[in-house]
Each structure stands twice: as structure tokens, then as C-alpha cells.
Amino acid sequence: MELRKVCTFIEEVHLEGGRAAARPVTSIVVAAVLGNPWAGRGFVEDLRPEIVAIAPRLGQELTRRLIGLMPAERIESYGKAAAVGTAGEIEHASAMIHTLRFGNLFRDAVGGTTYLEFCNTRNAPGALLSLPMMHKSENGRRSHFITANFQIADGPAADEIVVAIGAADGGRLHPRIADRFQDMKEMQQEHTT
């Protein structure tokens, strides 16, 4: 794993819509900038060797750093993201985060049971990156559908990948829309009447 740097972003929101929060919501993103192991090799048919070699080590390191900043029991929402530079394929970014060898380390460490919300894309250095999150154990809890945005001025370079995990100790400050399961129940009742 050719790790160039690790960046950490912490945001604490106190006010939304002109109204103060009952308590601030903190979100943290820990992002690694690493060399793309497939860059410059043309079309690589089998990505598995690099996934097996890199993803578990990367997942362990990012998880360790994030939990060092926000204890697992405090985490309510989580997600992951990857952005490949212009000399790579989106599949290269996907390969790093869409493997249980990466995601399970984070999920298990924080006691999560839902999948990790995700984003994988191609970007230039300094582009705004989005890391979507959802509740770690209730996938229909819309109050916790949130996004952390972050930028790395010099990454990803053309031959790099940015891989990130994120967590928050809450959802949106003043949620006022129904959960997914409430919508489903109401729609079923409307359909039967």
C-alpha cells in the first residue's frame, strides 16, 4: 500500500434553519490518499490480488483513527467513499471500498448492522468529495441520511485513490420527515382503502 497521506475532517454543527440544536452533531471523515495500484497497467482483468493485499490494512488503519476521535458507542451514522484520479477507473475506487475486507472492519468496530452508505467517483485534486451516511442499525431512519463534504487540495492525483470513512454522533439537527417504514405503512393503508 503506497500511502501518501491521511487527512481528518471534523465538523460540529450547532445551528440549522436559524434554530439551535438540542445538542451539536459532530461528523468526522478520515481519508487516505494512496497510489492507485492499477494505474498505468492498462485494463486489469483481476483486481482481487490488490484488494486482498490493501483493503484490510486500509480499513483497519482508517477505523483505528476514526474511533480514536469518536468512540464507537457514540457513533450513530456511518458511510464510506472513494475517488479515483483521472488515470484510473471508477472500478478502482469501488474495489477499495466495496469489499467486506474493508467495510466489515469499520461496521463491526462500531456495532453496525446496516450496510455502509457509499459514494465512488472520479475526481481531480481539490474537488469537493461527498461521503453519504445512514444510521448504523436502522436503514429506514431518514433523520440520519446525512452527507459529509470534504476536500483534499492535492488529491487524488491522476494516479491516486482517495479512500474515506465517516461517522456522526447524530443525524440532521431538526428532522421533520417520516421514516421510510412509516411511509411504507401509510402507502399500504392508502392502497387498501
WOKA-V947050 format. One record per residue. N is the residue number from 1. RES is the residue in three letters. SS is DSSP state (helix for helix, strand for strand, loop for the rest). PHI is phi as a letter, one per 30 degrees, with the letter a starting at -180 (none if undefined). NEAR is the number of other C-alpha atoms within 10 Angstrom. Layout:
# WOKA-V947050
n: [N:N]
res: [RES:RES]
ss: [SS:SS]
phi: [PHI:PHI]
near: [NEAR:NEAR]
This chain:
# WOKA-V947050
n: [1:2:3:4:5:6:7:8:9:10:11:12:13:14:15:16:17:18:19:20:21:22:23:24:25:26:27:28:29:30:31:32:33:34:35:36:37:38:39:40:41:42:43:44:45:46:47:48:49:50:51:52:53:54:55:56:57:58:59:60:61:62:63:64:65:66:67:68:69:70:71:72:73:74:75:76:77:78:79:80:81:82:83:84:85:86:87:88:89:90:91:92:93:94:95:96:97:98:99:100:101:102:103:104:105:106:107:108:109:110:111:112:113:114:115:116:117:118:119:120:121:122:123:124:125:126:127:128:129:130:131:132:133:134:135:136:137:138:139:140:141:142:143:144:145:146:147:148:149:150:151:152:153:154:155:156:157:158:159:160:161:162:163:164:165:166:167:168:169:170:171:172:173:174:175:176:177:178:179:180:181:182:183:184:185:186:187:188:189:190:191:192:193]
res: [MET:GLU:LEU:ARG:LYS:VAL:CYS:THR:PHE:ILE:GLU:GLU:VAL:HIS:LEU:GLU:GLY:GLY:ARG:ALA:ALA:ALA:ARG:PRO:VAL:THR:SER:ILE:VAL:VAL:ALA:ALA:VAL:LEU:GLY:ASN:PRO:TRP:ALA:GLY:ARG:GLY:PHE:VAL:GLU:ASP:LEU:ARG:PRO:GLU:ILE:VAL:ALA:ILE:ALA:PRO:ARG:LEU:GLY:GLN:GLU:LEU:THR:ARG:ARG:LEU:ILE:GLY:LEU:MET:PRO:ALA:GLU:ARG:ILE:GLU:SER:TYR:GLY:LYS:ALA:ALA:ALA:VAL:GLY:THR:ALA:GLY:GLU:ILE:GLU:HIS:ALA:SER:ALA:MET:ILE:HIS:THR:LEU:ARG:PHE:GLY:ASN:LEU:PHE:ARG:ASP:ALA:VAL:GLY:GLY:THR:THR:TYR:LEU:GLU:PHE:CYS:ASN:THR:ARG:ASN:ALA:PRO:GLY:ALA:LEU:LEU:SER:LEU:PRO:MET:MET:HIS:LYS:SER:GLU:ASN:GLY:ARG:ARG:SER:HIS:PHE:ILE:THR:ALA:ASN:PHE:GLN:ILE:ALA:ASP:GLY:PRO:ALA:ALA:ASP:GLU:ILE:VAL:VAL:ALA:ILE:GLY:ALA:ALA:ASP:GLY:GLY:ARG:LEU:HIS:PRO:ARG:ILE:ALA:ASP:ARG:PHE:GLN:ASP:MET:LYS:GLU:MET:GLN:GLN:GLU:HIS:THR:THR]
ss: [loop:loop:strand:strand:strand:strand:strand:strand:strand:strand:strand:strand:strand:strand:strand:strand:loop:loop:strand:strand:strand:strand:strand:strand:strand:strand:strand:strand:strand:strand:strand:strand:strand:strand:strand:loop:loop:loop:loop:loop:loop:loop:loop:loop:loop:loop:loop:helix:helix:helix:helix:helix:helix:helix:helix:helix:helix:helix:helix:helix:helix:helix:helix:helix:helix:helix:helix:helix:helix:loop:loop:helix:helix:helix:loop:loop:strand:strand:strand:strand:strand:strand:strand:strand:loop:loop:loop:loop:loop:helix:helix:helix:helix:helix:helix:helix:helix:loop:loop:helix:helix:helix:helix:helix:helix:helix:helix:helix:helix:loop:loop:loop:loop:loop:loop:loop:strand:strand:strand:strand:strand:strand:loop:loop:loop:loop:loop:loop:strand:strand:strand:strand:strand:strand:strand:loop:loop:loop:loop:loop:loop:helix:helix:helix:loop:strand:strand:strand:strand:strand:loop:loop:loop:loop:loop:loop:loop:loop:loop:strand:strand:strand:strand:strand:strand:strand:strand:strand:loop:loop:loop:loop:loop:loop:loop:loop:loop:loop:loop:helix:helix:helix:helix:helix:helix:helix:helix:helix:helix:helix:helix:helix:loop]
phi: [none:c:d:d:a:b:c:b:b:b:b:b:c:c:b:b:i:i:b:d:d:e:a:d:c:c:b:b:b:c:b:c:c:b:d:d:d:c:d:i:c:i:d:c:d:c:d:e:e:d:e:d:d:c:e:d:d:d:e:d:d:d:d:e:d:d:d:d:c:b:e:e:d:d:d:c:b:a:a:b:a:b:b:c:d:d:c:c:c:e:e:d:d:e:e:d:c:c:b:d:d:c:d:d:d:d:e:d:d:c:i:d:b:c:d:d:e:b:b:b:a:c:a:c:e:i:d:d:c:c:b:d:b:b:d:d:b:b:d:c:d:d:e:c:d:b:b:c:c:a:b:b:e:c:a:d:d:e:c:b:b:c:b:b:b:b:b:b:c:a:c:d:d:b:d:b:c:d:d:e:d:d:e:d:d:d:d:d:d:d:d:d:c]
near: [13:11:14:11:11:17:14:17:14:15:15:12:14:15:15:11:8:7:10:13:15:10:11:16:17:17:24:21:25:23:25:23:24:22:20:26:18:17:20:11:8:9:11:10:6:8:15:12:8:15:20:15:12:17:23:19:16:22:22:17:16:24:23:15:15:20:18:10:12:16:12:20:11:13:21:21:28:34:27:26:27:30:31:32:25:18:18:25:19:18:15:25:24:19:19:31:26:19:15:14:20:24:22:18:20:27:21:11:15:21:14:20:14:15:18:26:22:21:19:24:19:22:22:19:19:14:16:12:22:20:23:23:28:28:29:24:16:16:18:17:18:19:19:25:19:22:22:19:13:20:16:19:12:11:24:28:22:18:18:28:32:31:26:29:27:30:32:29:21:22:22:18:20:14:12:9:11:13:16:12:13:13:13:12:11:10:11:11:10:9:8:6:5]
